[in-house]
Amino acid sequence: MVVMKMRFPFEKRVKLAQGLWILSWCATIAGATTFTLGCILKTELRRRAEVMDNSDIHIVPNTLIIVGLASLAINYFASKICQDALDAGRFPRWKNFLKPYFAVSCFFTVLMLLAVIMSYAMKGSLESSLKIGLRNGIRFYKDTDTPGRCFQKQNIDRMQMEFQCCGNNDFRDWFEVQWISNRYLNFNCKEVKDRIKSNVDGRYLVDGVPFSCCNPSSPRPCLQHQLTNNSAHYNYDYQAEELNIYLRGCREALVNYFMGLMNTISAGVLSIFLLQGSVLVSLRFLQTAMEALDGNENSEIETEGYLLEKGVKETVMEYLDPVLKFFLLKNQVQEGMAEEGASTASPP
Amino acid sequence: MAVLKVKFTKTRRDKLAQVLWILNWISVVTGVLLFCLGLFLKVEINKREELMAGRDVQYVPNMLIAVGLLACAINFLGGKICYDCVDTNKFLRWKLIILPYIICTFFFTFCVLVGAVMCYSMHGELEEALNVGLSDALKFYKDTDTPGRCFLKRTVDMLQIHFQCCGNSGYKDWFQIQWISNRYLDMSQKEVVDRLRSNVEGKYLMDGVPFSCCNVNSPRPCIQQQINNNSAHFNYEHQTEELNLWMRGCRQALLEYYTHIMQSIGLTVLILSVLTGVRYLQTALENVLRQGDPDSESDGWLLENSLMETARTNLNIIKSLVGRTTPVNHKAPPTPSSEER
């Protein structure tokens, strides 16, 4: 059963070809935009690579980059096909090319939609990656003289200032790690010794935070040390104090930032997906309408165009059959070779 | 004697007209760029107006905005003239306009050059404005509960973080002012009282800086209090320590920033080359009209006579114009004397 049949007089075919030519160039620009958006997202993720445990989230920008590049090629060919569709004599040369072209185009267009879905689905993965990454980042904050970690302190400080956040979940995360290097601790000092002896791990823990946690919006000069000790500071109550240091954790801040970025990109990619889809649908109509002219001397007759010659299920099977046959044949060849090997190995 | 005389064939005249047409359009874009630059500079100056004492600095962005718009108009007209100059017949309609156009453009270009010079000469004025403005801002840093100064602390902190600077001339500026409000000082504490009594003005001065002075590149946690006291911190020497705080003063940082923006205005000199070319095109085409043959070779020059003669001619024209406009004082008839009566 034919899906979405439409009649196309000569003028309508010409209009469709011309309109589609413009649309395909718009989609080419959209493809370049998708590629650019993918690059932007990848760059942003790489900038924060030091506070991420794994790079699973990179599948989203990688997909966008691949889809963007594929879209450029797909739409370039679409514009060439449209140009040749205006001349009935030049169109038949595309006949054998169009079936694989549509298969590849549909695959990449679906991949574009998958990229959008993945950007929402990967939130959990991003969050867990940031959780572990930030925890390690805070733990290695003090190691400014350890190769490979020299810039960890600088990165964390810059991040906390840029994203107006403090710690992993909140500022209390700094109380659980030793963030001051032993190099800057005076071990002759009784207070330092007592503090180190007061916990099993022998770490110098303080209820203080780095300067980058300080909130510039606070009306009072920043308090960084003895944050939980009200009597150490005049006119201060740490439970009620909301402006002294940033209260939001960096994991939350970064997740919000990346999700905001990905949501914006997804909205753009979704509209590009619709544009790409309309190019493919229109091109399919044009192809079927032009194929109806085969063997006809009069190229100005009215023809019929459709989306699918058979039902959706049959069409999918038609495309999958050669692929399945190819893999089946490959398996049979491998099995045959294995049997031959076994028979030669066993003695008569 | 003509100044800088050049021979122009028909092809060369057409080439000159085409190149000038392109140059005019480039200058239109330059005009738009100048306008945008002026707006950007105005916004940037307004953003930091709390840190500037005088408002004399505003004339530079205002002039840039005006010059940008004028450049667009003048070069758009210039483009039209050059486009029509390829055809000798079309040139006739511009014949009367072209000389006043060149004079206007000359004055305009002169204004642009004055503007460019002003951008460089403004350096001292800007420095003075920033010096006074930043001194006041630092002085009022603590007044977070005073209306009109509530956000000054935040502004100064953000400035120091963004421009990676500390104080006005350097971090030591913070040692000379009280930057902690009395509201957060425990007056019952001996150390606070002693510190207040230790100077004539009764200010709470200390060798400390706000957190925004801390340098992110420092390998050690930031030392903000007792900066001059080496024994107060382990493994620390304030004379050699260069990474703990930002060493550069905010006046220098802001001055460099604004100077950098204003130096981008050298683009405007491009308009001068357009002006010179238009003058050559005008004189070459006028000589073609005199000869009567549109395809003939003609001379083009910057000035028909020498510099002195041109100046003298122009002065005579101005004198004759002035003479024509001033009313003639007719002598009043003599009043009859008493004897005649």
Contacts between the chains, C-beta under 8 A, distances in Angstrom:
chain1	res1	chain2	res2	distance
A	144	B	219	3.6
A	144	B	220	7.4
A	145	B	219	6.8
A	150	B	219	7.9
A	153	B	216	8.0
A	153	B	219	6.8
A	154	B	216	5.2
A	154	B	217	5.8
A	157	B	216	4.3
A	158	B	216	5.7
A	161	B	161	6.3
A	161	B	216	7.5
A	179	B	221	7.2
A	180	B	221	5.4
A	181	B	219	7.8
A	181	B	220	7.0
A	183	B	220	7.6
A	183	B	235	6.8
A	184	B	220	5.0
A	184	B	221	6.9
A	184	B	233	7.9
A	184	B	234	6.0
A	184	B	235	5.8
A	185	B	234	6.5
A	186	B	234	3.7
A	186	B	235	7.8
A	189	B	234	7.6
A	210	B	221	6.2
A	210	B	222	7.3
A	211	B	211	4.5
A	211	B	214	4.3
A	211	B	221	7.7
A	211	B	222	4.4
A	211	B	224	7.2
A	212	B	214	7.8
A	212	B	216	7.0
A	214	B	211	4.2
A	214	B	212	7.7
A	216	B	153	7.5
A	216	B	154	5.0
A	216	B	157	3.8
A	216	B	158	5.6
A	216	B	161	7.1
A	216	B	212	6.6
A	217	B	154	5.5
A	219	B	144	3.6
A	219	B	145	6.8
A	219	B	150	7.8
A	219	B	153	6.8
A	219	B	181	7.9
A	220	B	144	7.4
A	220	B	180	8.0
A	220	B	181	7.1
A	220	B	183	7.7
A	220	B	184	5.0
A	221	B	179	7.2
A	221	B	180	5.3
A	221	B	184	6.9
A	221	B	210	6.2
A	221	B	211	7.7
A	222	B	210	7.2
A	222	B	211	4.3
A	224	B	211	7.2
A	234	B	184	6.1
A	234	B	185	6.6
A	234	B	186	3.8
A	234	B	189	7.8
A	235	B	183	6.8
A	235	B	184	5.8
A	235	B	186	7.8
